[in-house]
Amino acid sequence: MRQISKLKNMNKKVISVSVKILLLFIALFWLVFSLMSGFENSGGFNNLPNALPWLVLLAGVIIAFRWEIVGSVLIMLYAVFAMIFFGFGIIIFIVSLPLAILAAILLIIRIIV
């Protein structure tokens, strides 16, 4: 019985770390994309103001590495904000929905399982 409990905790930890790494990858992708989209005009960081929302997402992911519940709630709030800010079109499936699903998985694993 004790080994089953150990295995359950190990599986929970593997899923939790995998979700956090995936969230980190998504946040870094959108941050680099927003920074690089300003390079074509003058070769500098002209798009730095557009990168600020993605820095907020990155901060939420970093917080999730330390405090899973707080970080996942912040990421879910960010996903809702992105839906409102970007509109309810195809952007939901590209940006907001993956963030919300991954944050929900992290929250469910931490609280329920």
Order of alpha helices (4+ residues) and beta strands (2+ residues): alpha-alpha-alpha-alpha-alpha
